[in-house]
Amino acid sequence: MLLPDDLKNALESETSGTPPKELAKTVLELSDRYRNDNLSGGRGFIKTQQDAKAYAAFRMPATYAAAYSVLKQVREILTEWQPNTLLDAGAGPGTVMWAAAEVYKGLKSYTLLEREKSMIQLGKRLAGYSDLKPIHEAKWLEIDLVDTDISELDISKHDLVMASYVLGEINEKQRNDFVKKLWELATGMLIIIEPGTPAGFARIREARELIIAEGGIIAAPCPHSTNCPITSGDWCHFSQRISRSKLHRQVKKGELSYEDEKFSYIAVSRLEGKQVFGRVIRHPQVRKGFIEFEVCNRNGIEKKIVTRKNKEQYRLAKNLSWGDIMQYL
Ligand SMILES: C[S@@+](CC[C@H](N)C(=O)[O-])C[C@H]1O[C@@H](n2cnc3c(N)ncnc32)[C@H](O)[C@@H]1O
């Protein structure tokens, strides 16, 4: 996949005054600060405009790809659902808003909550490059989501609430309250995305259990709201390939023309979605005469084999990738 042109142009224009080498150096400093931090949850790390720009140039294409991929999976399950309003918690430079605008063209209003002033300033400038009025008119609020009781703030409920790559920055003791607050603010759906690592998945799994206990129905990736069958040592995650622009390659000092962003996620709804057989949780293995799938479904994790003999099934199966839903074949 590619970044939409207006976002790509926005990132290029906003970073054009800073040599990519300097952005890359700032990225390294930021990663060091995060790596050596156990307590602050990254508070105050992204201080300057250069910090915010370096984050956006280095990470925004990949987190955009993850959010876009997740939203598309959700749309496949709740085919009739169309959110009008989106609340993004820990919005950074507004990544989720851009992805949501691509998938849900009917979105009319955005509220973005973010702690760091420099991110908000950059996010507003990027939004200025969009062709879409709701993106220009997005409401940005400078809020520390942990220090503030958001239920006491004047934030109305939204159809879709998202928190992307944020949970890991919230102190473990406050995380559950944070997730519950977000769920309360969602009239339709809450989506949480984390890095596709064992630690990221552990946070997703905890949030999953918590919201199911609050009455949530899992829309994706799980095709059921019963116990998660992933065993210890393994982690449920998916991958989205994104093409790298010239800027992206320079900042990443990477030669490859693409990168694969790995992510874990959970989308919890207040509505029942389409019933499906399962979700493909690994790359399908194409063998001679058959394709082998590992599928998560109501019975747990199962192998499903589709042979070439069954022409119609095989035709459908050939188009399935890791992360897709599998209908009843
Ligand atoms: C890794 S960035 C992700 C940004 C964006 N959601 C994305 O997917 O690209 C995490 C963002 O969460 C914000 N954040 C972390 N803790 C926060 C808190 N307690 N309150 C508000 N924002 C917070 C950070 O400032 C940062 O912009």
The ligand as a Gaussian input file, in Angstrom:
#p B3LYP/6-31G(d) Opt

LIG

0 1
 C        3.823000       6.144000      19.547000
 S        2.892000       7.609000      19.427000
 C        1.501000       7.076000      18.405000
 C        0.863000       8.220000      17.714000
 C       -0.309000       7.858000      16.797000
 N       -1.416000       7.311000      17.526000
 C        0.121000       6.877000      15.718000
 O       -0.442000       5.773000      15.655000
 O        1.004000       7.239000      14.941000
 C        2.129000       7.709000      21.005000
 C        1.467000       9.075000      21.222000
 O        0.699000       8.984000      22.415000
 C        0.879000      10.167000      23.146000
 N        0.640000       9.870000      24.565000
 C        1.306000       8.992000      25.351000
 N        0.831000       9.015000      26.598000
 C       -0.156000       9.940000      26.592000
 C       -1.014000      10.420000      27.595000
 N       -0.923000      10.004000      28.855000
 N       -1.914000      11.361000      27.260000
 C       -2.016000      11.823000      25.978000
 N       -1.211000      11.421000      24.993000
 C       -0.284000      10.477000      25.283000
 C        2.339000      10.544000      22.882000
 O        2.602000      11.888000      23.155000
 C        2.481000      10.194000      21.407000
 O        2.147000      11.269000      20.581000

